[in-house]
Structures are given as structure tokens and as C-alpha cells.
């Protein structure tokens, strides 16, 4: 099963871009990379996902390296409400589509 | 939009008691999931269902049971509560395609004393 490695914590100044790295060196060619976040023990919130190409939506951008061994989630203009734990997940293919959750990155946005 | 609704939000049980955690979704999702999250950790899959009448075990199923009689509802049953089951429980649902994201409820915080 592909697993991910993320830094335990990061700080970012309010208004700046927050760049959250993720390593998934054992990812298979047909496995998606997902990003979720969890604000203060609420239910996880889906942010974005990608397979090979870079992706952008109203919340964030996802940059995936050409070899697919790592990716970066970019929050372009971080606000205090973006303080949360961010999870990078590789979706395991198979009958259960299980998400393997690590401990995530605690992102603290500072005023 | 209600999305995924979990009840109760909080519960304290005594060792050996039983209870059912309720989960319902109004998005007509085929797939539903139960996770638990211990302090400072990521989520672990307990059970999942790909449709009414079909359930299967996840990573940590021991001590739990599920049923799926309708598309909307996916209750989780604890038969003999143990302190190790103290956790936050999240229910989620999704469409069946592999790339579809999972949508989560707000969780049930359960303490076993």
C-alpha cells in the first residue's frame, strides 16, 4: 500500500501562500493523491485530488511532480481560518477504496 | 444541504454497555464508511458498505458491527463497550467511482468509563 510522509507542523503568515509538501514515493501509476483537512476535530473536509496533472479549484492548487513521488498543496492566500491539520492521502485501489490516513501536517496561520 | 448526519454528538458509556451510532446521508451515495480517530492520529477504517445489504470489514473491525438496510442509513453497533473504544467516530459517504471524494459527518465523541 502506498503511504505518505508529511512534516509534523508548519507555520505561515496570514495573506501569504501556504505550501504543504507530501512525499509518496511508492505510489502506483493509477492511484490518486487526495488532500483533506480537519479543523479543530471537526469532520475531515475534502480539498482537492489529482492523478498526474496539476489541479486547481476554489480552495487550493495541487502540484504533482513528474515522477509522481511527491506533491505540494498550495493555499494561495492563507487566512486564520485555514489553521487545521492537513492530510495527504493516496487512495488504495481495490474493492474498498480505503483511504490510508497518516498523522498529517498541523498548519498554523499566524496574524 | 444536510450531507452526512451523525447522532449522537457525544456519549459516555460504561464498560460492557451497548449502543448504536447513527449515520444518515441525503446525497444518494452508494458507498458509506465508518472511521475512528484516536487523539493525535489519523483516521482508521472500521467498516464500509458499497450498497444496501453489502458490508465489509476495514482495518479495525473488532468489537463493532454494521448493517446497511437502506441507501441512506449506515448504523455502527458496539456490543460490549471497552475502554479501548474511546474515540471519535466519523461516518462518511461517496459515489462509487474511485476518484470521488468522501464526505464526512461531524463525528460522535464516545467515552467508555
Interface residues (C-beta under 8 A of the other chain):
Chain A: X32 X34 X36 X41 X42 X43 X44 X45 X46 X49 X51 X87 X91 X93 X95 X96 X97 X98 X99 X101 X102 X103 X104
Chain B: X4 X31 X35 X40 X41 X42 X43 X44 X45 X48 X50 X56 X58 X59 X88 X90 X92 X94 X98 X99 X101 X102 X103 X104 X105 X106 X107
